[in-house]
Amino acid sequence: MNKIKTYAKAILLPVIIGGIVGLIIAPFMDYQTLEKPFLAPPAIVFPIVWTILYILMGISYGRLKIKNLADDEVKKIYYLQLGINILWPIFFFALKWRLFAFIWIILLDIAVYIMIKRFYEKDKTAGILQVPYMLWLLFATYLNFSIIL
């Protein structure tokens, strides 16, 4: 498979899945009515940031695939964190399980940390491309926790 197809598949998977989840939770979205902390961004920021992060995620994973560095361990942690990521907004917005979502996002933080570590061991650039994701998740963890309080 050529590089363009590999990158296209790697990028489109998280972007499309993220979009589908966005459509699923849209009727339940109550961000505007939540009591949010001082640093909470406006709602419009989230789809923009997540799209960028999903693109970076795809580029990073595609890079490993192109270099034949996506072994079973890398694939498992990548798809595991993606699965955990997909479920968080469903728990938080659709089901309104705020405390459970907080515990779930901590699990996601851990999975993404492990993913970054594995990616970095294989290819430094692939790991570094995930740092914005980790930083955003830590901010999202803070927001989730603040909303619970």
N, C-alpha and C positions, 0 to 999 in steps of 0.2 A: 504494500500500500504506500502511495507516495505521501510526502510530508503534508501537503495541503489537505488531503483527505483525513489523515491522522489528526491533525490539529482541528479540522472542522468537526469531526466526531467528538473529540475530547472537549471542545468548547461548547458545542451545541447541547450535549447531554445535560450538564448542570444548568445551563441557561434555560433550556426547555422545561426541565423538571422544576426549576425555581418558578418559572412562569405559570406552570400548571398549579403549583401549590398556591401561588398568588391568587389565581382564579378561584381556587377552592375556598380560601379564607376570606376573600373579598366581602361576601355577605355578612361575615362575622366581625369585620374589622372595627374595633372600638378604640383605636389609638387616640383619636381626638378627645375622647371623653375620659381617658385615664388620668389620674393624678400623677403627673410625671415630675422627675427631678429637674433642677435648674438646667442641666446640660443636655436635656432631651432635644434632639433636632426635630424640625418639622417633618411631617409624614412623607412629604415628597422626596426626602433624602434617601429613604430606605430602598425603594426600587432601583434608584440610580446606583447607590453603593453596592447593593447585592448583585446587580448585573455586572458591574466592574469586577467584583470579587469572583463571580462564577466564571468570567472570562479568564481571569488570572489563574483560577483553579484549573481550567481546561488547558491553558497554555502550559502550565507546569506539568500536568499529567501527560499531555501530548509530547512534551519534550522528553520525558522518561521513556515513553513508548517508542518514539523515533530512535532513541539511542539504545533500545533493547535493554533498558534498565528497570522496567516495570515487572519485577518478579512477583511471585504469589503474595509475599508479605506486603509489598507496596500496593498491589491491587486490593488486597483485603482492607488495609487501613484507609485507602482512598474511598472505596465504596462504603465502608462502615461509617466514616465521618459524613459522607454525602447522605446516607440514610438517616443518620441522627439529625443532620441539618434540616432535612426535609420535614421531619416530624415536629420539630420545635414550634414553628408557627401554628401548626394545627393544634398542638397542646395549649399554646398560649392564647391564641385568638379564637379558634373555632370552639374548643372545649372549655376555655376559660380556666384551665388548670394552672394558675399562675405559680404556685409553689412547686408543683411537679415540673413545670417548664423550667423553673430556676435550677432544679436538680438536673434536669435533662441538659440544659445548656452548659452546666459544669462538666457533664460527661462529654459534650461536644468539645469544650475547651481542651480536655485531656486528649481526646482522639485527634484533634487538629495539631496539638503539640507533638504527639507521636508521629503524625503524618509529616509534619515539617522536618522533624529529626530524621526520619527515614529518607525523605526526598533529598534533604541536604547531604546525607551520606552518599547518595547515588550521584547527585548532580547539584552543586552548590546553588546555581541559578534557580533550579526547580524548587529548592527549599526556600530561598529568599523571596521568590514570587508569592509565597504563601504567608509571609509576615504581615501584610496588610489585613489578610483574613483573620489572623490570630488577634491582631490589635482591635479590629472591629468586633470580634466575638467577645473580647474582654470588656469592651464598651457596652455591648449588648447585655452581657452578664450583669454589669453595673445597673443598666436600665431596668432589667428584669427584677433585680433585687430591690431597687429603689421603689418600683411600682408595688411590690409586695408590702413594703413598709408603709 
